[in-house]
Amino acid sequence: MSEQFGNRKVNRVYREGMHEGKSPDFPVSYEDLRDAAHDAMDDTARAYIHGGAGAEETFRKEQDFSEWRIVPRMLQGVADRDLTIEVLGQEIDYPAMVTPLGVQSLVHDDAELATAAACDELNVPFILSSLSSTSMEEVADELGDTPKWFQFYWSSDEDIARSFLNRAEDAGYDAIVVTVDAPTLGWRERLIERGYYPFLDGEGVANYFSDPEFRSQLDDPPEEDPQAAVDHFLDIFGDSSLTWDDLEFVFENTDLPVLIKGVLHPEDARLAVEHGADGVGVSTHGGRQVDGSITAIEALPDIVDEVGDEATITFDSGIRRGSDMYKALALGADACLIGRPFIYGLALGGQAGVHHVLENLIADFDLTMGLAGRDSVSEVNRNSLRHEDDL
């Protein structure tokens, strides 16, 4: 965890590496972390985790935040910095959350339980994917009182969709994240070339195989006939026919706050709010759905201008360092969702690896905020930045 160094919180790795001459157990830079994790993964796991859609133009571009530049202010009295934020009515310690990323068993045997344990240590909120390798109930138990949201992939079978919403609420999740940008998976060449889709092997379907409604629709339980269960999962996974009016189904079946994730157009953000959403998630799905699309950081300012005063705004896709977090928050996001960095930490060291990555990102953001002359997240605003066209 972060520790006091002088009057400022400084990350343990920072303190030990800078002042005590001790090298960390895992790489610090994102690029070194990624490369080491890729070496630790097999080809199929690497293709699933790393790959974007098509030629991966959006995937590559989404990591470039350089068109926005931080303008530091000096002598602002930033010794006691406040990193707390409020999202969907919850106060959380840092403006960082773990984004829903499925099939974590591809990179570590402990999968989502290791990620949840690291989040619990740091009190970083965890958003669990519908496509997890561990059931939502087990993950909720591991998280305890740590804030937790459930990401809802909308099944074409209403009874299964309803069951997922009910289970998430019963398990103690604090919000529902409806992912709307993936009713079907994008054109992912790395997977196609390998003839690989993890769900065909029964990976990432724990929430389905454990669901009472899903199981009731099978002739035999998944333990006895896994292939039939996989086939049924493929039949009911997504629904491309859904419209904004169908959101009524979600609100009828949960009392939890609802955030619509995968929005890139301000008119869609407006529609989300008009149809009852409490929040909007600006995201390209990690560049994994529409190749050549606008990036999340390009979309963020217009969406904030449209609904930022009416809804919680989360941001993901491309966060790699604390400066990226700072820029997204300055452009109006209320919280940043961390994706590939934490999964690379998981691949390298399980719980300890995830802890390392999250701790470093938070410390990097904390230092960036202080050096930019801001002593609370609430002071990180658009006046903190300049666009390259204005320089």
C-alpha positions as CSV (number, residue, x, y, z in Angstrom):
1,M,0.0,0.0,0.0
2,S,1.0,3.6,-0.2
3,E,3.1,4.9,2.7
4,Q,4.0,8.3,4.0
5,F,7.3,9.8,2.7
6,G,7.6,13.3,4.0
7,N,4.1,14.8,3.8
8,R,3.2,13.0,0.6
9,K,1.9,9.5,-0.1
10,V,4.5,7.6,-2.1
11,N,4.1,4.2,-3.5
12,R,6.2,1.4,-1.9
13,V,7.9,0.5,-5.2
14,Y,8.8,4.2,-5.7
15,R,10.2,4.5,-2.2
16,E,12.2,1.3,-2.3
17,G,13.4,1.8,-5.9
18,M,14.3,5.5,-5.6
19,H,15.5,5.7,-2.0
20,E,16.4,2.2,-0.9
21,G,18.0,0.7,-4.0
22,K,15.6,-2.3,-4.2
23,S,14.3,-3.4,-7.5
24,P,10.6,-4.3,-7.7
25,D,9.4,-7.9,-8.2
26,F,7.5,-7.0,-11.4
27,P,8.2,-4.5,-14.2
28,V,7.2,-0.9,-13.6
29,S,6.9,0.5,-17.1
30,Y,3.8,-0.5,-18.9
31,E,5.8,-1.6,-22.0
32,D,8.1,-3.8,-20.0
33,L,5.1,-5.2,-18.0
34,R,3.3,-6.0,-21.3
35,D,6.3,-7.7,-22.9
36,A,7.0,-9.8,-19.8
37,A,3.4,-10.8,-19.6
38,H,3.3,-11.8,-23.2
39,D,6.3,-14.0,-22.7
40,A,4.5,-15.7,-19.8
41,M,1.3,-16.3,-21.8
42,D,0.7,-18.9,-24.4
43,D,-0.2,-17.8,-27.9
44,T,-4.0,-18.2,-27.5
45,A,-4.1,-16.2,-24.2
46,R,-2.0,-13.5,-25.8
47,A,-4.2,-13.3,-28.9
48,Y,-7.3,-13.0,-26.7
49,I,-6.0,-10.4,-24.2
50,H,-3.8,-8.3,-26.4
51,G,-5.6,-8.3,-29.8
52,G,-7.9,-5.7,-31.1
53,A,-10.4,-5.8,-34.0
54,G,-9.4,-5.9,-37.6
55,A,-6.1,-4.2,-38.4
56,E,-6.0,-2.9,-34.8
57,E,-6.0,0.7,-35.8
58,T,-8.3,1.8,-33.0
59,F,-6.4,-0.5,-30.5
60,R,-3.1,1.3,-31.3
61,K,-4.5,4.8,-31.5
62,E,-6.6,4.6,-28.3
63,Q,-3.3,4.5,-26.3
64,D,-2.3,7.9,-27.6
65,F,-3.3,10.7,-25.2
66,S,-0.6,13.1,-26.5
67,E,-3.0,15.5,-28.2
68,W,-3.9,16.7,-24.7
69,R,-1.0,18.3,-22.7
70,I,-1.0,18.8,-18.9
71,V,-0.3,22.4,-17.9
72,P,1.3,22.3,-14.4
73,R,0.8,25.0,-11.8
74,M,3.5,25.8,-9.2
75,L,3.4,26.5,-5.4
76,Q,-0.2,25.5,-5.0
77,G,0.1,23.8,-1.5
78,V,-0.4,20.2,-2.5
79,A,1.1,18.3,0.4
80,D,-2.2,16.7,1.5
81,R,-3.8,15.4,-1.6
82,D,-7.3,13.9,-1.7
83,L,-7.8,11.2,-4.2
84,T,-11.4,10.3,-3.2
85,I,-14.2,10.5,-5.7
86,E,-17.9,9.7,-5.8
87,V,-19.4,7.5,-8.5
88,L,-23.1,6.3,-8.6
89,G,-23.6,7.6,-5.1
90,Q,-20.6,5.7,-3.7
91,E,-17.5,7.3,-2.3
92,I,-14.4,5.4,-3.3
93,D,-10.7,6.0,-2.3
94,Y,-9.2,6.5,-5.7
95,P,-10.4,7.5,-9.2
96,A,-9.5,4.0,-10.5
97,M,-11.6,0.9,-11.0
98,V,-10.9,-2.5,-12.5
99,T,-12.7,-2.8,-15.8
100,P,-14.7,-5.9,-16.7
101,L,-12.3,-8.2,-18.5
102,G,-13.4,-11.8,-19.1
103,V,-11.8,-15.2,-19.0
104,Q,-9.1,-14.3,-16.6
105,S,-8.3,-18.1,-16.2
106,L,-6.5,-17.8,-19.5
107,V,-3.6,-16.0,-17.8
108,H,-3.7,-17.3,-14.2
109,D,-5.3,-20.3,-12.4
110,D,-6.7,-18.1,-9.6
111,A,-8.4,-15.9,-12.3
112,E,-10.9,-13.3,-11.0
113,L,-10.4,-14.4,-7.3
114,A,-6.8,-13.2,-7.5
115,T,-7.9,-9.9,-9.0
116,A,-10.6,-9.5,-6.4
117,A,-8.2,-10.2,-3.6
118,A,-5.8,-7.5,-4.8
119,C,-8.7,-5.0,-5.2
120,D,-9.9,-5.9,-1.7
121,E,-6.4,-5.1,-0.3
122,L,-6.4,-1.7,-1.9
123,N,-10.1,-1.0,-1.8
124,V,-10.2,-0.5,-5.5
125,P,-13.7,-1.3,-7.0
126,F,-13.9,-4.3,-9.2
127,I,-16.3,-4.6,-12.1
128,L,-16.9,-8.3,-12.8
129,S,-17.5,-9.5,-16.4
130,S,-20.5,-11.8,-17.2
131,L,-17.9,-13.8,-19.0
132,S,-15.8,-14.6,-15.9
133,S,-14.1,-17.8,-15.1
134,T,-15.5,-17.6,-11.5
135,S,-19.1,-17.2,-10.5
136,M,-20.3,-13.8,-9.4
137,E,-21.1,-15.1,-6.0
138,E,-17.6,-16.4,-5.4
139,V,-16.1,-13.1,-6.5
140,A,-18.5,-11.1,-4.3
141,D,-17.5,-13.2,-1.3
142,E,-13.8,-12.6,-2.0
143,L,-14.4,-8.8,-2.4
144,G,-16.3,-8.5,0.9
145,D,-17.1,-4.8,1.5
146,T,-15.0,-3.6,-1.4
147,P,-17.2,-1.8,-4.0
148,K,-18.2,-4.1,-6.8
149,W,-20.2,-3.7,-9.9
150,F,-21.5,-6.4,-12.2
151,Q,-21.1,-6.1,-16.0
152,F,-24.2,-7.4,-17.7
153,Y,-24.0,-9.0,-21.2
154,W,-27.6,-9.0,-22.3
155,S,-28.6,-12.5,-23.1
156,S,-31.2,-13.1,-25.9
157,D,-33.0,-15.3,-23.4
158,E,-35.0,-13.0,-21.1
159,D,-35.2,-15.6,-18.3
160,I,-31.4,-16.0,-18.2
161,A,-30.9,-12.2,-18.4
162,R,-33.4,-11.7,-15.6
163,S,-31.6,-14.4,-13.5
164,F,-28.2,-12.6,-13.9
165,L,-29.6,-9.3,-12.7
166,N,-31.3,-10.9,-9.7
167,R,-28.2,-12.9,-8.8
168,A,-26.0,-9.8,-9.0
169,E,-28.3,-7.9,-6.7
170,D,-28.6,-10.8,-4.2
171,A,-24.8,-11.3,-4.2
172,G,-24.3,-7.7,-3.0
173,Y,-23.1,-5.9,-6.2
174,D,-23.5,-2.2,-6.0
175,A,-24.3,-1.4,-9.7
176,I,-25.1,-2.9,-13.0
177,V,-22.9,-2.1,-16.0
178,V,-24.8,-2.8,-19.2
179,T,-22.3,-3.3,-22.0
180,V,-24.0,-2.3,-25.3
181,D,-21.1,-2.3,-27.8
182,A,-20.7,-6.1,-28.0
183,P,-24.0,-7.9,-28.9
184,T,-21.6,-10.0,-30.9
185,L,-17.8,-10.1,-31.0
186,G,-15.8,-8.0,-33.4
187,W,-13.6,-9.2,-36.2
188,R,-10.6,-10.4,-34.2
189,E,-8.0,-11.6,-36.6
190,R,-5.6,-12.9,-34.0
191,L,-8.2,-15.4,-32.8
192,I,-9.5,-16.3,-36.2
193,E,-6.0,-17.1,-37.4
194,R,-5.6,-19.5,-34.5
195,G,-9.1,-21.0,-34.8
196,Y,-9.6,-20.1,-31.2
197,Y,-12.5,-19.0,-29.1
198,P,-12.1,-19.6,-25.4
199,F,-15.8,-20.2,-24.7
200,L,-15.8,-23.2,-27.0
201,D,-13.5,-24.8,-24.5
202,G,-15.8,-23.9,-21.6
203,E,-13.6,-21.0,-20.5
204,G,-15.2,-17.9,-19.1
205,V,-18.7,-19.3,-18.7
206,A,-18.9,-19.9,-15.0
207,N,-21.8,-17.5,-14.5
208,Y,-23.8,-19.3,-17.2
209,F,-22.9,-22.8,-16.1
210,S,-23.8,-21.9,-12.5
211,D,-27.0,-20.1,-13.4
212,P,-30.2,-22.0,-12.3
213,E,-32.2,-20.8,-15.2
214,F,-29.5,-21.7,-17.7
215,R,-29.1,-25.1,-16.2
216,S,-32.8,-25.7,-16.2
217,Q,-32.8,-25.4,-20.0
218,L,-30.3,-28.2,-20.5
219,D,-31.1,-31.9,-20.7
220,D,-28.1,-32.7,-18.6
221,P,-26.0,-30.4,-16.3
222,P,-22.8,-28.9,-17.7
223,E,-20.7,-31.2,-15.6
224,E,-22.2,-34.2,-17.5
225,D,-22.5,-32.7,-21.0
226,P,-20.2,-29.7,-21.3
227,Q,-20.5,-29.5,-25.1
228,A,-24.2,-29.2,-25.0
229,A,-23.9,-26.4,-22.4
230,V,-21.3,-24.6,-24.5
231,D,-23.7,-24.9,-27.6
232,H,-26.5,-23.4,-25.5
233,F,-24.3,-20.6,-24.3
234,L,-23.5,-19.7,-27.9
235,D,-27.2,-19.7,-28.8
236,I,-28.2,-17.3,-26.0
237,F,-25.2,-15.1,-25.4
238,G,-26.0,-11.8,-27.2
239,D,-28.9,-10.0,-28.9
240,S,-28.3,-7.7,-31.8
241,S,-32.0,-6.8,-32.0
242,L,-32.0,-4.7,-28.8
243,T,-33.0,-1.0,-28.9
244,W,-32.9,1.9,-26.4
245,D,-36.5,1.1,-25.5
246,D,-35.5,-2.3,-24.4
247,L,-33.6,-0.8,-21.5
248,E,-36.9,-0.8,-19.6
249,F,-36.3,-4.6,-19.1
250,V,-33.2,-3.8,-17.1
251,F,-34.8,-1.2,-14.9
252,E,-37.8,-3.5,-14.3
253,N,-35.5,-6.3,-13.0
254,T,-33.0,-4.4,-10.8
255,D,-33.1,-1.7,-8.2
256,L,-29.4,-1.1,-8.6
257,P,-27.9,2.0,-10.3
258,V,-27.3,1.3,-14.0
259,L,-24.4,2.5,-16.2
260,I,-24.4,2.0,-20.0
261,K,-20.9,1.1,-21.1
262,G,-19.6,1.3,-24.7
263,V,-20.8,4.8,-25.7
264,L,-18.9,6.9,-28.2
265,H,-21.5,9.4,-29.5
266,P,-23.0,12.2,-27.5
267,E,-26.5,11.4,-28.9
268,D,-26.2,7.9,-27.5
269,A,-25.1,9.3,-24.2
270,R,-28.2,11.5,-24.3
271,L,-30.4,8.5,-25.1
272,A,-28.9,6.5,-22.3
273,V,-29.8,9.3,-19.8
274,E,-33.3,9.8,-21.3
275,H,-34.0,6.1,-20.9
276,G,-33.1,6.1,-17.2
277,A,-29.3,5.4,-17.0
278,D,-27.5,6.7,-14.0
279,G,-24.1,6.6,-15.8
280,V,-22.4,6.4,-19.1
281,G,-19.2,4.5,-19.9
282,V,-17.1,6.0,-22.6
283,S,-15.2,3.0,-24.2
284,T,-14.1,1.3,-27.4
285,H,-14.1,-2.0,-25.6
286,G,-10.3,-1.8,-25.6
287,G,-10.3,-1.4,-29.4
288,R,-11.7,-4.9,-29.8
289,Q,-15.0,-4.2,-31.6
290,V,-15.0,-1.6,-34.4
291,D,-11.7,-1.1,-36.1
292,G,-11.2,2.4,-37.3
293,S,-13.6,3.9,-34.8
294,I,-13.2,7.1,-32.9
295,T,-11.1,6.5,-29.8
296,A,-12.5,6.9,-26.3
297,I,-10.3,9.9,-25.4
298,E,-11.5,11.6,-28.6
299,A,-15.2,10.9,-27.8
300,L,-15.0,11.9,-24.1
301,P,-15.2,15.7,-24.2
302,D,-18.4,15.8,-26.4
303,I,-20.1,13.2,-24.2
304,V,-19.2,15.1,-21.0
305,D,-20.5,18.3,-22.6
306,E,-23.8,16.5,-23.4
307,V,-24.5,14.7,-20.1
308,G,-21.7,15.3,-17.7
309,D,-23.9,17.3,-15.3
310,E,-26.6,14.6,-15.4
311,A,-24.8,11.2,-15.1
312,T,-21.7,9.5,-13.8
313,I,-19.1,9.2,-16.6
314,T,-16.6,6.4,-16.5
315,F,-13.7,6.1,-19.0
316,D,-11.7,3.2,-20.3
317,S,-9.7,2.1,-23.3
318,G,-6.1,3.2,-23.4
319,I,-5.2,4.0,-19.7
320,R,-1.6,2.9,-19.2
321,R,-0.2,5.5,-16.7
322,G,-1.2,8.0,-14.1
323,S,-0.9,10.8,-16.7
324,D,-3.5,9.1,-18.8
325,M,-5.8,9.0,-15.8
326,Y,-5.2,12.6,-15.1
327,K,-6.1,13.6,-18.7
328,A,-9.3,11.6,-18.7
329,L,-10.4,13.0,-15.4
330,A,-9.5,16.5,-16.6
331,L,-11.7,16.0,-19.6
332,G,-14.6,15.2,-17.4
333,A,-14.6,11.5,-16.5
334,D,-15.6,10.7,-12.9
335,A,-13.6,7.5,-12.8
336,C,-11.0,5.6,-14.9
337,L,-11.3,1.9,-15.6
338,I,-8.1,-0.1,-15.8
339,G,-7.9,-2.9,-18.3
340,R,-4.9,-4.5,-19.9
341,P,-2.3,-3.3,-17.3
342,F,-3.9,-5.2,-14.5
343,I,-4.4,-8.4,-16.6
344,Y,-0.7,-8.3,-17.4
345,G,0.0,-8.1,-13.7
346,L,-2.3,-11.0,-13.1
347,A,-0.4,-13.0,-15.8
348,L,3.0,-12.3,-14.1
349,G,2.1,-12.7,-10.4
350,G,-1.5,-13.4,-9.7
351,Q,-2.8,-11.4,-6.8
352,A,0.6,-9.8,-6.1
353,G,1.0,-8.8,-9.7
354,V,-2.4,-7.1,-9.8
355,H,-1.7,-5.3,-6.5
356,H,1.6,-4.1,-8.0
357,V,0.0,-2.6,-11.1
358,L,-2.9,-0.9,-9.3
359,E,-0.7,0.5,-6.6
360,N,1.7,1.9,-9.1
361,L,-1.0,3.5,-11.2
362,I,-2.6,5.1,-8.2
363,A,0.8,6.4,-7.0
364,D,1.7,7.6,-10.5
365,F,-1.6,9.5,-10.7
366,D,-1.2,10.9,-7.2
367,L,2.3,12.3,-8.0
368,T,1.1,13.6,-11.4
369,M,-1.8,15.4,-9.7
370,G,0.5,17.0,-7.1
371,L,3.1,18.0,-9.6
372,A,0.4,19.6,-11.8
373,G,-0.6,21.7,-8.8
374,R,-3.9,20.0,-7.8
375,D,-4.6,18.8,-4.3
376,S,-7.9,17.0,-5.0
377,V,-9.5,15.1,-7.9
378,S,-12.2,17.7,-7.9
379,E,-9.7,20.3,-9.0
380,V,-8.6,18.3,-12.0
381,N,-10.6,19.9,-14.8
382,R,-10.4,21.0,-18.4
383,N,-8.4,24.1,-17.4
384,S,-5.6,21.7,-16.4
385,L,-5.0,20.8,-20.1
386,R,-4.3,22.3,-23.4
387,H,-5.0,20.7,-26.7
388,E,-2.1,20.5,-29.1
389,D,-4.0,22.6,-31.7
390,D,-4.1,25.5,-29.2
391,L,-0.4,25.4,-28.4
